[in-house]
Amino acid sequence: MKNNTPDIQSPRLQRLHNDIQNIGGSALHEFWNEITKRGAPIIEPGPDRYSSVTFLWRDDGLVRAVVVIQDWGTDGIREHHMALLPESDVWYLTRTMRSDTRTTYQLSPSSATDPGEGAPYQLDPLNSKTFIAYLSETSNNILFSLLELPEAPALPWRQTDLVTAGTVQMHTPFCDQRRL
């Protein structure tokens, strides 16, 4: 007999998978309530200064694929495909990362039948932390979801309570319309 148990690296998702088998749909309801309160991704301790990071997407029944778009280092920007947890509405991808990692990512859910057909990138709706990658003068900022693991170094210059609020002014002092 073939074992149909998926390879689930996240202890929290392993527990969810077992709970779905034992108690059914109420386990999913409790899981999504937990994630709504706590946020995503799920960050769990890993081996020797590493963490297990599980990205999530809640299936609406229309999605055929979900991709995490991220630059995890020297290999450049890559697409990392999520898997659908059996008998659930949970798309997931678990990655092992150094516990001092701070990075950004976006999600790309697609309803296309062609897996090569891309879908627009978007913020992770389960993660309230964002990073402005490009600040636009027209308010069309480019945003990414922010992932900060437990040992990420402090960034004291990001503490808004240490800086007095001010204003930014734009000047065009030259005839060529260069902006300052």
Buried (B, 14 or more C-beta within 10 A) or exposed (E): EEEEEBEBBBBBBEEBBEBBEEEEEEBBEEBBEEBEEEBBBBBBEBEEEBBBBBBBBBBEEEBBBBBBBBEBEEEEEEEBEBBBBEEBBBBBBBBEBBBBBEBBBBBBBBEEEEEEEEBEBEBBEBBEEBBEEEEEEEEEEEBBBBBBBEEBEEEEEEEEEEEEEEEEEEEEEEEEEEEE
